[in-house]
Amino acid sequence: MSAVRTLLFAGGEIHDYVSIAPILHAILTASGDFEVTRVDEDLSVFEAPGLDPYDLLVFYYTNGALSDAQKSGLLNWVASGKGFVGIHSGGTCCFMDCPEFLAMVGGKFYTHPPYRRFPVQVVDPENPLTLGLDEFEAEDELYCIDYDPRVTVLAATLYRGAAMPICWTKSWGAGRVFYLSLGHDATSCRVPAFAQLLTSGAHWAAEQG
């Protein structure tokens, strides 16, 4: 099987994407299943046909705004049968004025408590994406998210007595979306469970799992 043609897109404000993107790149290439091209900041790549060379988009970005051409290019590309992996802010805390993008991802960030340690429970241990993954402890920025109840939550934690999703899967047209809320900084991206979830989620979104 040939390697998945993957675009790793990083950028935006607040988060240290310059330190984080190389870690994501290393995680993806370690499996040998992804041929990774990295682009930083240049949202024009989302304008059709900029995404045509790729089958998977791994996205780490914060805030920002999409032009109409970028929005339609990205959303239509995923809906055509491609894969999207959103990490931390790269999904629920970017393009906040674009409801179509947030609908594709499946949720919208609304707050977070201070950076902290918290346990993460696997909701469905029989799911291929979490198979063999036990409860683990994250030290990260816990995202509180208004999310579509139709997403398939794979792992979650508790915040003020309520379950808060850590990662999920969903569809967008013929495409597949995987979202992982962990990954605030380089340290949190080096947790083995983070690497496992990113790798399995990328395989699934690329229809390899």
Order of alpha helices (4+ residues) and beta strands (2+ residues): beta-alpha-beta-beta-alpha-beta-alpha-alpha-beta-beta-beta-beta-beta-beta-beta-alpha-alpha
